[in-house]
Amino acid sequence: MNLITRTLIVSLFSILFGCNANAQYKNIDADAFAKTVKTEKAIVIDVRTEGEVAEGFISGTTVFANVNGPDFMQKIKALDPTKTYIVYCRSGARSARASEILTNNGFKKVYNLNGGIMNWRGDITKP
């Protein structure tokens, strides 16, 4: 099988099954996080558990979708994939996984807070 045929097959599978092998998210630090929220009007997503969120979340967070919860996919499918999103968790591992899921589902501008809320030095909201 030549390269052109392989490329066509991979492209066809990507279209049919909704995955995007070229989709990528970008890791950003806390300074870039604050700047991205302002300049790109990014929507902030917390992917931690309800118990973690109850201890406090980054001020300005508007979407809460536990990446390990049964309704995670339902919650992200309700979002507009053309908007910019910043995703965070406690340390950055779950949010990296969530960011990958978002990009694989057609979201174009996704950022992951490197180090999660543990590296955040800004305002925290307590519910």
Residue pairs with C-beta under 8 A, 6 or more apart in sequence:
1 9
10 21
13 19
14 20
14 21
18 104
18 105
18 106
19 104
20 103
20 104
20 106
23 103
23 104
23 106
23 107
23 108
24 103
25 87
25 96
25 99
25 100
25 102
25 103
25 110
25 111
25 112
26 110
26 111
26 112
27 92
27 96
27 111
27 112
27 114
28 36
28 86
28 111
28 112
28 113
28 114
29 113
29 114
29 115
29 119
30 113
30 115
30 119
30 120
30 121
30 122
32 111
33 86
33 88
33 111
33 113
33 120
34 122
36 42
36 84
36 86
36 111
37 44
37 60
37 86
40 84
40 109
41 83
41 84
42 83
42 84
42 85
42 86
42 109
42 111
43 62
43 63
43 79
43 83
43 84
43 85
43 86
44 58
44 60
44 61
44 62
44 63
44 85
44 86
44 88
45 61
45 63
45 64
45 65
45 85
45 86
45 87
45 88
45 98
46 53
46 57
46 58
46 61
46 63
46 64
46 65
46 88
46 89
47 65
47 66
47 67
47 72
47 87
47 88
47 89
47 94
47 95
47 98
48 57
48 66
48 89
48 90
48 94
48 117
49 66
49 68
49 69
50 64
50 66
52 90
53 64
53 127
54 127
55 126
56 124
56 125
56 126
56 127
57 64
57 117
57 124
57 125
57 127
58 88
58 117
58 120
58 122
58 123
58 124
58 125
59 122
59 123
59 124
59 125
61 125
63 75
63 79
65 71
65 72
65 75
65 76
65 98
66 72
67 89
67 94
67 95
67 97
67 98
67 101
68 94
72 98
72 101
73 101
76 101
76 102
76 105
76 107
77 105
79 85
79 107
81 102
81 105
81 106
81 107
81 108
82 108
83 109
84 109
84 110
84 111
85 102
85 107
85 109
85 110
85 111
86 110
86 111
86 112
86 113
87 95
87 98
87 99
87 102
87 110
87 111
87 112
87 113
88 95
88 112
88 113
88 116
88 117
88 120
89 95
89 98
89 116
89 117
90 116
90 117
90 118
91 115
91 116
91 118
92 112
92 113
92 114
92 115
92 116
92 119
93 116
95 112
95 113
95 116
96 112
99 110
99 111
99 112
102 110
103 110
113 119
113 120
117 124
